[in-house]
Amino acid sequence: MSGSLVHPAEVSLAVQLGRLQVPNPILVASGTFGYAREMEQLVATSRLGGIIPKTITKLPRPGNKPWRTVETTGGLLNSIGLDNDGIEAFLAQHLPYLRRLTAPIIVSIAGRTPDEFVELAARLDREPGVAALELNVSCPNVTGGVDYGTNADACARLVKAVRDACGLPLLTKLTPNVTRIAEVAEGAAAGGTDAISLINTVLGMAVDWRRRRPILGNVLGGLSGPAIKPIALRCVYQVACAVSTPLVGIGGIATLDDVLEFLVAGASAVQIGTANYYDPTVSMKLLDSLPAALAEAGVRTVGEIVATLQSETAPQRRATPSAVLPPGKIDAKPAHA
């Protein structure tokens, strides 16, 4: 960081995530923002860097039996089970509203098989208003939900198959519930993902010892919120040292310091998740304060602060592609939209 005097008005928040251009690095995470309609009275959605609606699947899913959520110290355990009405309902009921929004719409998809991922991607590729896809290969709350996010070769094959069938930019969302997340990230990069989202929830559980019963109906669930931020930061840093693909940080982000920590660790953008539940306006507060913080750091673009963490014991970092767009019009929608 240069330390030179910079005025907040001179700061460009525009970010490039592979083929996806977004106006700023503050996105909202899948599963925490509904289909955006639910938040329109609280959030100026047009200001967001990207909106990722609830994950959709090929067929409707009823989700897991209750209880589905439980608060823990510093976090939230959830075992929703990808409850959704399927792609046909999404296209008919939700996408018409979403495509009217000016923020980039990144549709999260999950399939039981690679063929289902490909089918979903190909279908959405034909729809106007979809800026990109996020491949959810990391949900811990459904059978097979992490099958393609725990093995580098399987992840590479899946990403390549989707990319071959679809012209939309791809984000691949990885699970922390692996031994070496950097290896899986390398697989996603080899498959041609435009960006890598890190991380999905951390597998955990809650117990009612008096009843000798698990609290969640599915026994295990995914932990999110402030408690997992150190894990998410570690994953972002490790992956940033292994690949040059742009990264999107997720996990316990609620404050300006949280955002900047993820950027310095190697993320080009972030997604706000659990914080949306207890402070629905948090994304607006972050966008209000980010330009001044970057100016104070002496940078004029987000990309200048990305992956600038300094450590005498740090491994050699991979060169990160430019995460900034030049000033001017931001085209957040695909050319064919």
C-alpha positions as CSV (number, residue, x, y, z in Angstrom):
1,M,0.0,0.0,0.0
2,S,1.4,3.3,-1.1
3,G,0.1,5.5,1.8
4,S,-0.3,8.4,-0.6
5,L,-3.2,10.7,-0.2
6,V,-6.3,9.4,-2.0
7,H,-9.8,10.9,-1.9
8,P,-12.7,8.4,-1.5
9,A,-14.3,9.8,-4.7
10,E,-11.2,8.6,-6.6
11,V,-11.6,5.0,-5.5
12,S,-13.0,2.6,-8.1
13,L,-14.8,-0.4,-6.5
14,A,-15.2,-2.2,-9.8
15,V,-14.0,-5.8,-9.8
16,Q,-13.3,-8.5,-12.5
17,L,-14.0,-12.1,-11.6
18,G,-12.7,-13.9,-14.6
19,R,-15.3,-13.2,-17.3
20,L,-17.7,-11.7,-14.8
21,Q,-17.6,-7.9,-14.2
22,V,-19.2,-6.6,-11.1
23,P,-19.6,-3.0,-9.9
24,N,-18.2,-3.6,-6.4
25,P,-16.9,-6.4,-4.2
26,I,-19.9,-6.7,-1.9
27,L,-22.1,-9.6,-2.9
28,V,-24.8,-11.4,-0.9
29,A,-24.6,-15.1,-0.4
30,S,-26.9,-17.8,-1.5
31,G,-29.5,-19.0,1.0
32,T,-29.3,-15.8,3.1
33,F,-31.0,-13.3,0.8
34,G,-34.0,-15.2,-0.4
35,Y,-34.8,-14.4,-4.0
36,A,-34.1,-10.7,-3.3
37,R,-37.8,-9.7,-3.3
38,E,-37.9,-10.4,0.4
39,M,-35.2,-7.8,1.0
40,E,-36.4,-5.0,-1.3
41,Q,-37.9,-2.9,1.5
42,L,-34.6,-3.0,3.4
43,V,-31.8,-3.0,0.9
44,A,-31.1,-0.9,-2.2
45,T,-30.4,-4.0,-4.3
46,S,-29.2,-1.8,-7.2
47,R,-26.1,-1.0,-5.1
48,L,-24.9,-4.6,-4.6
49,G,-22.0,-6.1,-6.4
50,G,-24.0,-9.2,-7.0
51,I,-27.1,-11.1,-5.8
52,I,-26.9,-14.9,-5.4
53,P,-30.4,-16.3,-4.8
54,K,-31.2,-19.5,-3.0
55,T,-29.7,-22.6,-4.6
56,I,-32.0,-24.3,-7.2
57,T,-32.1,-27.9,-8.2
58,K,-33.6,-29.7,-11.2
59,L,-36.6,-31.0,-9.3
60,P,-38.4,-29.5,-6.2
61,R,-36.9,-30.5,-2.9
62,P,-38.8,-30.4,0.4
63,G,-35.6,-30.1,2.4
64,N,-34.7,-31.8,5.7
65,K,-37.0,-32.5,8.6
66,P,-37.0,-29.9,11.5
67,W,-35.3,-28.6,13.4
68,R,-33.5,-27.0,10.6
69,T,-31.6,-24.2,12.4
70,V,-30.1,-23.7,15.8
71,E,-28.1,-20.8,17.1
72,T,-24.7,-21.6,18.6
73,T,-21.9,-19.5,20.2
74,G,-20.8,-17.1,17.6
75,G,-22.7,-18.8,14.8
76,L,-25.7,-20.5,13.2
77,L,-26.1,-24.2,12.4
78,N,-28.4,-24.9,9.5
79,S,-29.6,-28.1,7.9
80,I,-32.1,-26.7,5.4
81,G,-31.4,-29.4,2.8
82,L,-31.6,-27.2,-0.3
83,D,-35.3,-26.7,0.1
84,N,-36.5,-25.2,-3.2
85,D,-39.3,-25.5,-5.8
86,G,-37.0,-26.6,-8.7
87,I,-35.8,-24.8,-11.8
88,E,-39.2,-24.6,-13.5
89,A,-40.7,-22.7,-10.6
90,F,-37.5,-20.5,-10.4
91,L,-37.8,-19.6,-14.1
92,A,-41.6,-18.9,-13.8
93,Q,-41.8,-17.2,-10.4
94,H,-38.5,-15.7,-9.4
95,L,-36.3,-15.0,-12.5
96,P,-38.8,-12.5,-14.0
97,Y,-38.4,-10.3,-10.9
98,L,-34.7,-10.9,-10.6
99,R,-34.0,-9.9,-14.2
100,R,-35.5,-6.5,-13.5
101,L,-32.9,-5.7,-11.0
102,T,-29.7,-3.9,-12.0
103,A,-27.3,-5.8,-9.8
104,P,-25.7,-8.9,-11.4
105,I,-27.7,-12.0,-10.7
106,I,-25.5,-15.1,-10.1
107,V,-27.7,-18.2,-10.0
108,S,-26.6,-20.9,-7.6
109,I,-27.2,-24.4,-8.9
110,A,-26.8,-27.9,-7.4
111,G,-27.2,-31.3,-9.1
112,R,-27.1,-34.9,-7.9
113,T,-25.0,-35.8,-10.9
114,P,-22.8,-34.0,-13.4
115,D,-25.5,-34.4,-16.0
116,E,-27.9,-32.5,-13.8
117,F,-25.4,-29.7,-13.3
118,V,-24.9,-29.5,-17.1
119,E,-28.7,-29.6,-17.7
120,L,-29.3,-26.8,-15.3
121,A,-26.5,-24.7,-16.7
122,A,-27.6,-25.2,-20.3
123,R,-31.1,-24.2,-19.4
124,L,-30.1,-21.0,-17.6
125,D,-27.6,-20.1,-20.4
126,R,-30.7,-19.4,-22.6
127,E,-32.3,-17.1,-20.1
128,P,-31.8,-13.3,-20.2
129,G,-30.8,-11.5,-17.0
130,V,-28.5,-14.2,-15.6
131,A,-24.9,-12.8,-15.2
132,A,-23.2,-16.0,-14.0
133,L,-23.7,-19.3,-12.3
134,E,-22.3,-20.5,-8.9
135,L,-21.8,-24.2,-8.8
136,N,-22.8,-25.4,-5.3
137,V,-20.5,-28.4,-5.0
138,S,-20.2,-27.9,-1.2
139,C,-23.6,-28.3,0.6
140,P,-23.1,-30.5,3.7
141,N,-26.8,-30.9,4.3
142,V,-27.8,-33.2,1.5
143,T,-26.7,-36.6,0.4
144,G,-23.9,-36.2,-2.2
145,G,-23.9,-32.5,-1.6
146,V,-20.1,-32.3,-1.4
147,D,-19.2,-35.2,-3.8
148,Y,-17.8,-32.9,-6.4
149,G,-16.1,-30.5,-4.0
150,T,-13.9,-32.9,-2.1
151,N,-11.9,-34.4,-5.0
152,A,-9.8,-32.3,-7.3
153,D,-10.3,-34.5,-10.4
154,A,-14.0,-34.8,-10.0
155,C,-14.3,-31.0,-9.5
156,A,-12.2,-30.4,-12.6
157,R,-14.4,-32.7,-14.7
158,L,-17.6,-31.2,-13.4
159,V,-16.5,-27.6,-14.0
160,K,-15.2,-28.4,-17.5
161,A,-18.5,-30.2,-18.4
162,V,-20.6,-27.2,-17.3
163,R,-18.3,-24.7,-19.1
164,D,-18.5,-26.7,-22.3
165,A,-22.3,-26.7,-22.1
166,C,-22.7,-23.1,-21.0
167,G,-21.3,-19.7,-22.0
168,L,-22.0,-18.0,-18.7
169,P,-19.2,-17.2,-16.3
170,L,-18.8,-19.7,-13.5
171,L,-18.1,-19.5,-9.8
172,T,-17.3,-22.7,-8.0
173,K,-18.2,-22.8,-4.3
174,L,-16.0,-25.1,-2.3
175,T,-16.4,-26.8,1.1
176,P,-13.9,-26.4,4.0
177,N,-14.7,-30.0,5.0
178,V,-11.6,-31.4,3.2
179,T,-8.0,-32.0,4.1
180,R,-6.4,-29.9,1.4
181,I,-8.8,-27.3,0.0
182,A,-6.0,-25.8,-2.2
183,E,-5.9,-29.1,-4.2
184,V,-9.6,-29.0,-4.9
185,A,-9.3,-25.3,-5.9
186,E,-6.6,-26.3,-8.3
187,G,-9.1,-28.8,-9.8
188,A,-11.7,-26.1,-10.2
189,A,-9.2,-23.8,-11.8
190,A,-8.1,-26.6,-14.2
191,G,-11.7,-27.1,-15.2
192,G,-12.0,-23.5,-16.2
193,T,-13.9,-21.8,-13.4
194,D,-13.9,-18.0,-13.6
195,A,-13.7,-17.6,-9.8
196,I,-13.7,-19.7,-6.7
197,S,-16.1,-19.0,-3.7
198,L,-14.6,-19.8,-0.3
199,I,-16.2,-21.2,1.9
200,N,-19.4,-23.0,2.4
201,T,-20.5,-23.9,5.9
202,V,-18.4,-26.0,8.3
203,L,-19.9,-29.4,9.3
204,G,-21.1,-29.4,12.9
205,M,-23.8,-30.5,15.3
206,A,-25.8,-29.5,18.4
207,V,-27.0,-31.8,21.1
208,D,-29.8,-31.6,23.7
209,W,-28.0,-33.6,26.4
210,R,-31.1,-33.8,28.7
211,R,-33.1,-35.6,26.0
212,R,-30.0,-37.4,24.7
213,R,-31.0,-36.2,21.2
214,P,-29.5,-34.2,18.4
215,I,-31.2,-30.8,18.0
216,L,-31.2,-30.8,14.2
217,G,-33.5,-33.2,12.5
218,N,-30.8,-34.2,10.2
219,V,-28.3,-34.6,13.1
220,L,-25.5,-32.7,11.3
221,G,-25.6,-29.2,9.8
222,G,-23.5,-26.4,8.5
223,L,-22.0,-23.8,10.8
224,S,-21.9,-20.2,9.5
225,G,-21.4,-16.8,11.1
226,P,-18.5,-15.2,13.0
227,A,-17.3,-18.5,14.4
228,I,-16.0,-19.7,11.0
229,K,-14.3,-16.5,9.9
230,P,-10.8,-17.7,10.9
231,I,-11.3,-20.9,9.0
232,A,-12.6,-19.0,5.9
233,L,-9.6,-16.6,6.0
234,R,-7.2,-19.6,6.2
235,C,-8.9,-21.2,3.2
236,V,-8.8,-18.0,1.1
237,Y,-5.1,-17.5,2.0
238,Q,-4.1,-21.1,1.2
239,V,-6.0,-21.1,-2.1
240,A,-4.6,-17.7,-3.1
241,C,-1.2,-19.2,-2.7
242,A,-2.1,-22.1,-5.0
243,V,-4.0,-20.6,-7.9
244,S,-4.3,-17.4,-9.8
245,T,-8.1,-17.7,-10.2
246,P,-10.0,-14.8,-8.6
247,L,-11.4,-15.7,-5.2
248,V,-14.6,-14.7,-3.4
249,G,-14.4,-14.8,0.4
250,I,-17.4,-16.0,2.5
251,G,-17.6,-16.8,6.2
252,G,-18.5,-14.6,9.1
253,I,-18.2,-11.3,7.3
254,A,-20.1,-8.5,9.0
255,T,-17.8,-5.5,9.4
256,L,-15.6,-3.3,7.3
257,D,-12.5,-4.9,8.9
258,D,-13.8,-8.3,8.0
259,V,-14.1,-7.3,4.3
260,L,-10.6,-5.8,4.2
261,E,-9.1,-8.8,6.0
262,F,-10.5,-11.1,3.3
263,L,-9.2,-8.8,0.5
264,V,-5.7,-8.6,2.0
265,A,-5.7,-12.4,2.4
266,G,-6.4,-12.9,-1.3
267,A,-10.1,-12.5,-2.1
268,S,-11.1,-10.1,-4.9
269,A,-14.7,-9.9,-3.5
270,V,-16.8,-11.1,-0.6
271,Q,-20.2,-12.5,0.0
272,I,-22.3,-11.4,3.0
273,G,-24.2,-14.4,4.5
274,T,-25.4,-14.9,8.1
275,A,-25.1,-11.2,8.9
276,N,-28.0,-10.6,6.6
277,Y,-30.3,-12.3,9.1
278,Y,-29.5,-10.1,12.1
279,D,-28.7,-6.9,10.2
280,P,-30.4,-6.9,6.8
281,T,-28.8,-3.5,6.0
282,V,-25.2,-4.6,6.6
283,S,-24.3,-4.7,2.9
284,M,-25.4,-1.0,2.6
285,K,-23.2,0.0,5.5
286,L,-20.2,-1.8,4.1
287,L,-20.7,-0.1,0.7
288,D,-21.0,3.3,2.4
289,S,-17.7,2.9,4.3
290,L,-15.5,0.9,1.9
291,P,-14.3,3.8,-0.4
292,A,-13.0,5.8,2.5
293,A,-11.3,2.8,4.0
294,L,-9.5,2.1,0.7
295,A,-8.6,5.7,0.3
296,E,-7.1,5.7,3.8
297,A,-5.1,2.7,2.8
298,G,-3.7,4.7,-0.1
299,V,-5.2,2.7,-2.9
300,R,-7.5,3.8,-5.8
301,T,-8.8,0.3,-6.8
302,V,-9.9,-2.8,-5.0
303,G,-7.3,-4.8,-6.9
304,E,-4.4,-2.9,-5.3
305,I,-5.1,-4.3,-1.9
306,V,-6.0,-7.8,-2.9
307,A,-3.5,-10.5,-1.7
308,T,-1.1,-8.0,-0.1
309,L,-0.7,-9.9,3.2
310,Q,2.9,-9.9,4.2
311,S,4.6,-12.7,6.2
312,E,8.2,-13.8,6.4
313,T,7.0,-17.4,6.5
314,A,4.4,-17.1,3.7
315,P,4.7,-19.5,0.8
316,Q,5.3,-18.1,-2.7
317,R,2.0,-16.6,-3.9
318,R,0.7,-17.1,-7.3
319,A,0.3,-14.0,-9.5
320,T,-3.3,-12.8,-9.2
321,P,-5.1,-11.6,-12.4
322,S,-6.1,-8.0,-12.3
323,A,-9.2,-7.7,-10.1
324,V,-10.0,-4.2,-11.1
325,L,-11.8,-2.7,-14.1
326,P,-10.9,0.6,-15.6
327,P,-13.2,3.5,-14.8
328,G,-16.3,3.6,-17.0
329,K,-19.4,1.6,-17.7
330,I,-19.6,-1.8,-15.9
331,D,-21.3,-4.5,-18.0
332,A,-22.5,-6.9,-15.3
333,K,-24.8,-8.8,-17.6
334,P,-23.7,-11.4,-20.2
335,A,-23.6,-10.2,-23.8
336,H,-26.4,-12.4,-24.8
337,A,-28.7,-11.4,-22.0
